[in-house]
Amino acid sequence: MRVRDGDGGGEVTAPPQHLVFAYYITGHGFGHATRALEVVRHLVAAGHDVHVVTAAPEFVFTTEIASPSLHIRKVLLDCGAVQADALTVDRLASLEKYHQTAVVPRESILKTEAEWLNSIKADLVVSDVVPVACRAAADAGIRSVCVTNFSWDFIYAEYVVAAGHHHRSIVWQIAEDYSHCEFLLRLPGYCPMPAFRDVIDVPLVVRRLHRSRYEVRKELGIADDVKLVIFNFGGQPAGWELKKEWLPDGWLCLVCGASDTQELPPNFIKLAKDAYTPDLMAASDCMLGKIGYGTVSEALAYKLPFVFVRRDYFNEEPFLRNMLEHYQCGIEMIRRDLLTGHWKPYLQRAITLQPCYDGPINGGEVAAHILQDTAVGKKYISGKLSGARRLRDAIVLGYQLQRAPGRDVGIPDWYSLSEKEISVRPMPTSHDMNGSPELSFEDFEILHGDMQGLTDTMSFLKSLSGLVGNDLRSPEKQTRERAAASVLFDWEEEIYVARAPGRLDVMGGIADYSGSLVLQMPIREACHVAVQRSDPTKQKQWKHTQARQLANGGAVPVLQIVSFGSELSNRAPTFDMDLSDFMDGEKPMSYDKAKEYFSRDPSQKWAAYVAGTIFVLMTELGVRFTDSMSILVSSSVPEGKGVSSSASVEVASMSAIAAAYGLNIAPRDLALLCQKVENRVVGAPCGVMDQMTSACGEANKFLAMVCQPAEVKELVSIPTHIRFWGLDSGIRHSVGGTDYGSVRVGTYMGRKMIKCAASDLLSELLPSCTSMQSGDSNPDEYEEHGVDLLKSEASMEYLCNLPPHRYEAVYAKDIPETITGDVFLEKYGDHNDAVTEVDRKRSYCVKAPTRHPIYENSRVEAFKALLTASKTEEQLSALGELMFQCHYSYNACGLGSDGTDRLVNLVQEIRHRKTSRTGGPSLFGAKITGGGSGGSVCVIGKNCLKSSEEILEIQKRYKAATGYLPIVLEGSSPGAGKFGYLKIRRRSTSPSN
């Protein structure tokens, strides 16, 4: 083979025999077709026949390859991600369409494809990256290879968590299909793909250029000195309403994908549907569009600055974005600025970039050579790894991906000071620029509060110190979210810092919204939030924020937020808005409008947890914020683990804002306000225990609270001989997910049924009471139910006020296992829950969700009483048994998961195993925590060395079985109320320093 690092123009040397390739291309977007085109072109040029199986338009291939050896077969075997528009993926629709496209007709597809592959006498099946093609090839006895930078099991895994656990089998089936693949040709910018055990990395696959920049511009009639941006959002016509004033003066814009009827301003040029994009890109000065493999690879190859806007819920994007920004080729535009036309600062910044990708771009040639060799029997991979081993790795994928693992997410690196700030800020001296490598929290003067010896608070202040004097013009590459944070604060002014921990749900869990007693422990991990208020004319602003203000007529109060740790999920690291956006005339907008405001751009929806606290203070307390506000959020509470990362952010944010604005809010009241943030602004139907623990908890104590709505009974000291751990299953938990919400609906349905049944019994009983008073009725019949009791149950506000014996004696037999939404609404009218809605078309589990809180409240009361019992093994055994019962009650509701069940089973196995070691068991019980459906389990054991060793054993065994090493959460820390707040200011330095 002859491989050239360059334009990819080399040819693949043909082997002695003629070969036949079947090349399957996914139905998602043009990017897969355009990159497959390059591989196919080289295979055809080498004299082989290639049968392309695709739903893409034929012109994508036939305009580049005019050969009888190219055969197009129009078949759709998968659907990719269903897009509502150019920027939005419909997760549930994607899963449902895949189910209809590839799952329902699966047997027929496999039979048809295997027969077809044999009929064309295929030597090798290539897939980019259609799952069923790999299985069909195996059925036909033909080897298969995948060529891709991502796989659909990875993409769909997070859709399943957020949109429908009932589609979980799709992910497993896709992973199993991929396991039949011989190996993966992995493209740059790749995602985790553990379903493919054997991997060969190849260079970028890009389409070649046909014409020079000069030739393209001459044909378009555009002079070489005119700035040109290409507007490229793939094959999705978006119907953009573009305006002349959106471009800088003298600029022109080439528009891809415009509809035939779309009217464009004179400085926008409509391109033909089949325009050859690579030539146009190479003739442009920058590109504005969405990230996909095709746009990123060609922007890198042709060194074209790329202004990108994030797509919703497409998990391939963070990895491509990281590659794009690593080679200084991309900057991010906030979606709001795209839609409102604030393009100028982004475009002007883009043309200052100096893209530096210098790697090979002949991936099409390299891939074609490997495929050719594989087809004739050459072994690129050793045979030591069996198909069974690869299948095991595919199964591991479910654990690895559904937890939304940490990812290398790129962050915009151009959050520098606006021109007005640069003009007034003195140039740092060389000493300032180099700084002291020993920056510490002592660089700040603490004007109010106490760090209370908390090492994480010391670390947070040290991180603030590291931002002071951060020189954005340094040639050394900056951490990009820190670059944004370094210009967030005026270090000469006061900054307010609050801290709020996550929580470990020991007992109570989802019974909180039914009024249960709960026992919650604040954990060691916490969120810190720093807030600074400033005059709108003096606030430090990012360039795009200032540009928006200038366009809107001057300084107004602005909110700017930076969130550290955005690399842990696909979210934007910064958020900014005019605080006036919260107003609807003279009063705050409605909660529904606020929820919609933050839902417009899912990559920035996280800001609802922070900015939502401001909105709730405006709405509930009538606070008016006339100053600008800068907020930095830094949390060590792991996300998606069921330990209330969201509550800790809300409580810390509101605590810091309240301190900065002199608002005296009691911890309990603050927790209730934060619950409104989660319920009404974020839209997650959680109870109040998370916020209450984060706000009111104390270190090494349980917060014992009756959630009616939030009555703290007492703080219960954890006995010194008992210890609790949290073990993360690696499966992501979300209270906004489908299962949690449907179980809550089922619980409220059950409450409504019980109340109606009590009312019916009462109406039957009251006439008998009248006759009894006349001496005509049996007093035993009157005593059976009791009028007062039935009256109480008919007006019951909290399901947990119904004792288990009453439930079993009177109501259990009449509660159905399930009911459809339309049947329930027809009979009962409404389920009377303000934060969830009944879907008429959905079937809800009712009996188990109704039974759970009734019995859970009883279990929690028994657990609390047992904590004060004598220190015996029987005490620990009884506590552990209550936790096990709680766990299986969650499962009955449909809130279990494979990972949490495995962890609980490991605890049970260790608890009951016979051992020659003295001292008996040291671990006694475990249960899933919080909202369930993944997340963490809580484990109870003796406070001794042996228990710690057994926790370590569980970690190792879980990793051996699943490939994921659980995070262990242990230790406790004070809640936000106990911590209070810090008021800090940078210590002044003498001029000589």
QUIKAVEN-V657590 format. One record per residue. N is the residue number from 1. PSI is psi in radians with two decimals (999 if undefined). Layout:
# QUIKAVEN-V657590
N;PSI, N;PSI
This chain:
# QUIKAVEN-V657590
1;2.49, 2;1.98, 3;2.18, 4;2.32, 5;1.79, 6;-2.18, 7;0.07, 8;0.37, 9;0.01, 10;2.86, 11;2.72, 12;2.19, 13;2.24, 14;2.49, 15;3.07, 16;-0.67, 17;2.77, 18;2.40, 19;2.75, 20;2.17, 21;2.42, 22;2.05, 23;1.85, 24;2.31, 25;2.28, 26;2.68, 27;0.16, 28;1.91, 29;3.02, 30;-0.39, 31;-0.69, 32;-0.71, 33;-0.72, 34;-0.60, 35;-0.62, 36;-0.58, 37;-0.75, 38;-0.68, 39;-0.79, 40;-0.73, 41;-0.76, 42;-0.64, 43;-0.75, 44;-0.72, 45;-0.46, 46;0.04, 47;0.25, 48;2.77, 49;2.36, 50;2.12, 51;1.93, 52;2.14, 53;1.92, 54;2.81, 55;0.02, 56;2.71, 57;2.49, 58;-0.56, 59;-0.45, 60;-0.62, 61;-0.78, 62;-0.43, 63;-0.37, 64;-0.50, 65;1.85, 66;1.57, 67;2.45, 68;-0.17, 69;-0.15, 70;2.17, 71;2.22, 72;2.20, 73;1.97, 74;1.73, 75;2.42, 76;1.98, 77;-0.14, 78;2.99, 79;-0.12, 80;-2.48, 81;2.21, 82;2.14, 83;2.20, 84;-0.56, 85;-2.98, 86;-0.34, 87;-0.07, 88;2.20, 89;2.30, 90;1.82, 91;-0.84, 92;-0.72, 93;-0.61, 94;-0.80, 95;-0.73, 96;-0.67, 97;-0.68, 98;-0.70, 99;-0.79, 100;-0.60, 101;-0.72, 102;-0.33, 103;-0.91, 104;-0.85, 105;0.40, 106;-0.84, 107;-0.71, 108;-0.71, 109;-0.85, 110;-0.75, 111;-0.82, 112;-0.79, 113;-0.70, 114;-0.73, 115;-0.74, 116;-0.74, 117;-0.69, 118;-0.57, 119;-0.58, 120;-0.01, 121;0.89, 122;2.36, 123;-0.48, 124;2.46, 125;2.27, 126;2.35, 127;2.27, 128;1.53, 129;1.16, 130;2.03, 131;-0.85, 132;-0.35, 133;-0.63, 134;-0.72, 135;-0.71, 136;-0.69, 137;-0.76, 138;-0.74, 139;-0.56, 140;-0.05, 141;0.53, 142;2.44, 143;2.69, 144;2.65, 145;2.47, 146;2.55, 147;1.97, 148;2.96, 149;-0.12, 150;2.90, 151;2.68, 152;-0.40, 153;-0.65, 154;-0.78, 155;-0.80, 156;-0.37, 157;-0.77, 158;-0.49, 159;-0.72, 160;-0.76, 161;-0.76, 162;-0.50, 163;-0.24, 164;1.67, 165;-0.35, 166;-0.20, 167;0.23, 168;-0.57, 169;-0.40, 170;-0.78, 171;-0.76, 172;-0.73, 173;-0.72, 174;-0.79, 175;-0.70, 176;-0.70, 177;-0.80, 178;-0.47, 179;-0.30, 180;-0.11, 181;2.46, 182;-0.90, 183;3.02, 184;2.25, 185;1.83, 186;2.21, 187;2.70, 188;2.66, 189;0.51, 190;2.71, 191;2.95, 192;2.29, 193;1.18, 194;-0.16, 195;-0.39, 196;1.89, 197;-0.64, 198;2.21, 199;2.40, 200;2.18, 201;2.36, 202;2.83, 203;3.11, 204;2.40, 205;2.01, 206;2.68, 207;2.55, 208;2.80, 209;2.49, 210;-0.57, 211;2.72, 212;2.90, 213;-0.77, 214;-0.76, 215;-0.73, 216;-0.84, 217;-0.64, 218;-0.75, 219;-0.64, 220;-0.20, 221;0.60, 222;2.18, 223;2.74, 224;-0.46, 225;0.03, 226;2.28, 227;2.28, 228;2.20, 229;2.42, 230;2.21, 231;1.87, 232;1.78, 233;0.65, 234;-2.72, 235;0.37, 236;1.69, 237;2.14, 238;-0.17, 239;0.66, 240;2.38, 241;1.64, 242;2.54, 243;2.56, 244;-0.73, 245;-0.06, 246;-0.39, 247;2.60, 248;2.70, 249;2.34, 250;-0.11, 251;2.69, 252;2.72, 253;2.22, 254;2.20, 255;2.04, 256;2.51, 257;0.24, 258;2.53, 259;2.77, 260;-0.50, 261;-0.07, 262;2.25, 263;2.31, 264;2.57, 265;2.88, 266;-0.40, 267;0.19, 268;2.35, 269;2.14, 270;2.26, 271;2.68, 272;2.70, 273;-0.63, 274;0.38, 275;2.46, 276;1.78, 277;-0.71, 278;-0.74, 279;-0.72, 280;-0.66, 281;-0.80, 282;-0.37, 283;-0.10, 284;2.90, 285;-0.43, 286;2.95, 287;2.50, 288;2.11, 289;-2.89, 290;2.74, 291;2.29, 292;2.93, 293;-0.78, 294;-0.85, 295;-0.72, 296;-0.84, 297;-0.71, 298;-0.55, 299;-0.73, 300;-0.81, 301;-0.66, 302;0.25, 303;0.87, 304;2.04, 305;2.38, 306;1.98, 307;1.98, 308;2.68, 309;2.33, 310;2.54, 311;2.68, 312;2.24, 313;0.54, 314;1.83, 315;-0.09, 316;-0.47, 317;-0.77, 318;-0.60, 319;-0.67, 320;-0.67, 321;-0.70, 322;-0.74, 323;-0.73, 324;-0.80, 325;-0.49, 326;-0.64, 327;0.39, 328;0.78, 329;-0.02, 330;2.60, 331;2.63, 332;2.36, 333;2.31, 334;2.41, 335;-0.68, 336;-0.67, 337;-0.55, 338;-0.84, 339;-0.44, 340;0.02, 341;0.26, 342;1.19, 343;-0.49, 344;-0.87, 345;-0.54, 346;-0.80, 347;-0.70, 348;-0.59, 349;-0.68, 350;-0.71, 351;-0.07, 352;-0.19, 353;2.72, 354;1.43, 355;2.43, 356;0.41, 357;2.20, 358;0.32, 359;2.99, 360;2.62, 361;0.42, 362;0.66, 363;-0.54, 364;-0.76, 365;-0.79, 366;-0.80, 367;-0.73, 368;-0.71, 369;-0.75, 370;-0.74, 371;-0.73, 372;-0.82, 373;-0.69, 374;-0.69, 375;-0.48, 376;0.15, 377;0.01, 378;2.41, 379;1.94, 380;-0.41, 381;2.46, 382;2.67, 383;0.26, 384;-0.32, 385;2.06, 386;2.88, 387;-0.62, 388;-0.66, 389;-0.71, 390;-0.64, 391;-0.69, 392;-0.74, 393;-0.59, 394;-0.68, 395;-0.68, 396;-0.54, 397;-0.66, 398;-0.67, 399;-0.70, 400;-0.66, 401;-0.58, 402;-0.11, 403;0.09, 404;1.21, 405;2.90, 406;2.43, 407;2.71, 408;1.49, 409;2.21, 410;2.66, 411;2.45, 412;2.34, 413;0.32, 414;0.43, 415;1.16, 416;3.01, 417;2.59, 418;2.91, 419;-0.62, 420;-0.57, 421;-0.73, 422;-0.60, 423;-0.40, 424;-0.20, 425;2.21, 426;2.53, 427;2.34, 428;2.57, 429;2.96, 430;-0.55, 431;-0.73, 432;-0.71, 433;-0.71, 434;-0.61, 435;3.03, 436;2.26, 437;-0.14, 438;0.62, 439;2.46, 440;3.06, 441;-0.32, 442;-0.17, 443;-0.21, 444;2.47, 445;2.18, 446;1.90, 447;-0.40, 448;2.50, 449;-3.14, 450;2.34, 451;-0.23, 452;0.49, 453;0.24, 454;2.05, 455;-0.51, 456;-0.53, 457;-0.70, 458;-0.73, 459;-0.65, 460;-0.75, 461;-0.60, 462;-0.69, 463;-0.60, 464;-0.72, 465;-0.66, 466;-0.29, 467;-0.39, 468;2.24, 469;0.28, 470;2.06, 471;1.88, 472;-0.29, 473;0.06, 474;2.45, 475;-0.32, 476;2.35, 477;2.23, 478;2.64, 479;2.13, 480;-0.65, 481;-0.51, 482;-0.56, 483;-0.70, 484;-0.71, 485;-0.50, 486;-0.36, 487;0.37, 488;-0.65, 489;2.68, 490;1.90, 491;-0.18, 492;-0.17, 493;2.94, 494;2.51, 495;2.43, 496;2.30, 497;2.29, 498;2.78, 499;2.36, 500;2.28, 501;2.86, 502;-3.04, 503;2.64, 504;2.09, 505;1.77, 506;-0.82, 507;2.56, 508;-1.07, 509;-2.29, 510;-0.12, 511;-0.06, 512;-0.72, 513;-0.10, 514;0.14, 515;0.34, 516;2.78, 517;2.37, 518;2.66, 519;1.99, 520;2.49, 521;2.13, 522;2.30, 523;3.05, 524;-0.64, 525;2.45, 526;2.92, 527;2.34, 528;2.42, 529;2.26, 530;2.32, 531;2.40, 532;2.29, 533;2.59, 534;2.77, 535;2.37, 536;-0.48, 537;-0.21, 538;-0.11, 539;2.41, 540;2.29, 541;2.57, 542;2.75, 543;-0.75, 544;-0.52, 545;-0.78, 546;-0.70, 547;-0.69, 548;-0.70, 549;-0.78, 550;-0.68, 551;-0.50, 552;0.05, 553;0.24, 554;-3.10, 555;2.25, 556;2.83, 557;2.21, 558;2.46, 559;2.20, 560;2.27, 561;2.39, 562;2.32, 563;2.00, 564;2.62, 565;0.32, 566;-0.27, 567;-0.19, 568;-0.18, 569;2.89, 570;1.34, 571;2.70, 572;2.49, 573;-0.23, 574;2.77, 575;2.45, 576;2.63, 577;2.74, 578;2.27, 579;-0.37, 580;-0.29, 581;-0.41, 582;-0.20, 583;2.51, 584;1.52, 585;-2.16, 586;-0.04, 587;2.84, 588;2.61, 589;2.98, 590;2.84, 591;-0.67, 592;-0.71, 593;-0.64, 594;-0.73, 595;-0.75, 596;-0.66, 597;-0.77, 598;-0.25, 599;-0.16, 600;-0.63, 601;1.68, 602;-0.46, 603;-0.28, 604;0.19, 605;-0.44, 606;-0.49, 607;-0.33, 608;-0.55, 609;-0.48, 610;-1.06, 611;-0.47, 612;-0.50, 613;-0.62, 614;-0.80, 615;-0.73, 616;-0.69, 617;-0.66, 618;-0.75, 619;-0.79, 620;-0.59, 621;-0.04, 622;0.37, 623;2.39, 624;2.16, 625;1.84, 626;-0.19, 627;2.78, 628;2.82, 629;2.35, 630;2.29, 631;2.32, 632;2.23, 633;2.25, 634;2.00, 635;2.40, 636;0.06, 637;2.05, 638;2.40, 639;2.57, 640;0.29, 641;0.07, 642;0.46, 643;0.48, 644;0.82, 645;-0.63, 646;-0.71, 647;-0.67, 648;-0.64, 649;-0.80, 650;-0.83, 651;-0.75, 652;-0.71, 653;-0.87, 654;-0.62, 655;-0.76, 656;-0.71, 657;-0.75, 658;-0.71, 659;-0.76, 660;-0.54, 661;0.20, 662;0.53, 663;2.16, 664;1.68, 665;2.14, 666;2.58, 667;-0.73, 668;-0.77, 669;-0.66, 670;-0.69, 671;-0.73, 672;-0.65, 673;-0.69, 674;-0.57, 675;-0.62, 676;-0.63, 677;-0.85, 678;-0.76, 679;-0.80, 680;-0.52, 681;-0.86, 682;-0.71, 683;0.38, 684;2.20, 685;0.95, 686;2.82, 687;-2.86, 688;-0.09, 689;-0.56, 690;-0.88, 691;-0.65, 692;-0.74, 693;-0.76, 694;-0.59, 695;-0.70, 696;-0.10, 697;2.86, 698;2.67, 699;2.40, 700;0.49, 701;2.56, 702;2.39, 703;1.92, 704;1.98, 705;2.39, 706;2.09, 707;1.10, 708;1.07, 709;-0.43, 710;1.26, 711;1.90, 712;2.03, 713;-0.85, 714;2.94, 715;2.06, 716;2.06, 717;2.39, 718;2.14, 719;2.48, 720;-0.35, 721;-0.03, 722;2.52, 723;2.57, 724;2.49, 725;2.67, 726;2.31, 727;2.11, 728;2.24, 729;-0.28, 730;-0.04, 731;2.16, 732;2.40, 733;2.53, 734;2.13, 735;-0.23, 736;0.01, 737;2.97, 738;-0.81, 739;-0.81, 740;-0.85, 741;-0.72, 742;-0.60, 743;-0.70, 744;-0.75, 745;-0.79, 746;-0.65, 747;-0.80, 748;-0.52, 749;-0.79, 750;-0.71, 751;-0.75, 752;-0.71, 753;-0.73, 754;-0.76, 755;-0.72, 756;-0.70, 757;-0.71, 758;-0.71, 759;-0.73, 760;-0.78, 761;-0.67, 762;-0.74, 763;-0.56, 764;-0.58, 765;-0.58, 766;-0.75, 767;-0.63, 768;-0.50, 769;-0.68, 770;-0.78, 771;-0.56, 772;-0.68, 773;-0.37, 774;0.01, 775;0.23, 776;0.12, 777;2.73, 778;2.12, 779;-0.45, 780;-0.64, 781;-0.67, 782;-0.64, 783;-0.36, 784;-0.81, 785;-0.66, 786;2.08, 787;-0.82, 788;-0.70, 789;-0.77, 790;-0.65, 791;-0.76, 792;-0.74, 793;-0.54, 794;-0.43, 795;0.31, 796;2.21, 797;-0.63, 798;2.24, 799;-0.52, 800;-0.16, 801;-0.10, 802;2.03, 803;2.65, 804;-0.68, 805;-0.61, 806;-0.71, 807;-0.83, 808;-0.67, 809;-0.60, 810;-0.70, 811;-0.46, 812;-0.70, 813;-0.36, 814;-0.03, 815;2.09, 816;2.71, 817;-0.81, 818;2.87, 819;2.53, 820;2.70, 821;-0.74, 822;-0.66, 823;-0.73, 824;-0.84, 825;-0.60, 826;-0.69, 827;-0.64, 828;-0.17, 829;-1.08, 830;2.77, 831;-0.04, 832;0.83, 833;2.12, 834;-0.32, 835;0.07, 836;2.83, 837;2.60, 838;2.19, 839;2.05, 840;-0.55, 841;-0.09, 842;2.59, 843;2.28, 844;2.38, 845;2.26, 846;-0.81, 847;-0.89, 848;-0.79, 849;-0.49, 850;-0.75, 851;-0.64, 852;-0.97, 853;-0.53, 854;-0.82, 855;-0.55, 856;-0.71, 857;-0.72, 858;-0.71, 859;-0.71, 860;-0.70, 861;-0.71, 862;-0.70, 863;-0.80, 864;-0.72, 865;-0.67, 866;-0.44, 867;-0.47, 868;0.08, 869;3.03, 870;2.64, 871;1.46, 872;2.91, 873;-0.50, 874;-0.67, 875;-0.85, 876;-0.67, 877;-0.72, 878;-0.73, 879;-0.77, 880;-0.69, 881;-0.70, 882;-0.65, 883;-0.74, 884;-0.76, 885;-0.74, 886;-0.77, 887;-0.82, 888;-0.39, 889;-0.67, 890;-0.83, 891;-0.70, 892;-0.51, 893;-0.22, 894;0.31, 895;0.36, 896;-3.10, 897;2.76, 898;-0.72, 899;-0.82, 900;-0.64, 901;-0.72, 902;-0.77, 903;-0.77, 904;-0.69, 905;-0.64, 906;-0.71, 907;-0.76, 908;-0.74, 909;-0.78, 910;-0.63, 911;-0.66, 912;-0.04, 913;2.58, 914;2.37, 915;2.59, 916;-0.19, 917;2.54, 918;2.81, 919;-0.15, 920;-2.91, 921;2.72, 922;-0.27, 923;2.39, 924;-0.30, 925;2.89, 926;2.70, 927;2.67, 928;2.68, 929;2.88, 930;-2.28, 931;-0.09, 932;-2.79, 933;0.85, 934;-2.72, 935;-2.46, 936;2.83, 937;2.63, 938;2.33, 939;2.40, 940;2.45, 941;3.13, 942;2.61, 943;1.43, 944;2.97, 945;-0.66, 946;-0.70, 947;-0.67, 948;-0.65, 949;-0.66, 950;-0.57, 951;-0.73, 952;-0.68, 953;-0.73, 954;-0.75, 955;-0.87, 956;-0.73, 957;-0.63, 958;-0.73, 959;-0.70, 960;-0.59, 961;-0.53, 962;-0.28, 963;-0.05, 964;2.26, 965;2.01, 966;2.47, 967;2.39, 968;2.20, 969;2.12, 970;2.71, 971;2.91, 972;2.82, 973;2.87, 974;2.66, 975;3.04, 976;-0.64, 977;-0.72, 978;-0.61, 979;-0.65, 980;-2.32, 981;2.79, 982;2.40, 983;2.06, 984;2.79, 985;2.47, 986;2.28, 987;2.40, 988;2.57, 989;2.62, 990;2.72, 991;-0.50, 992;-0.35, 993;999
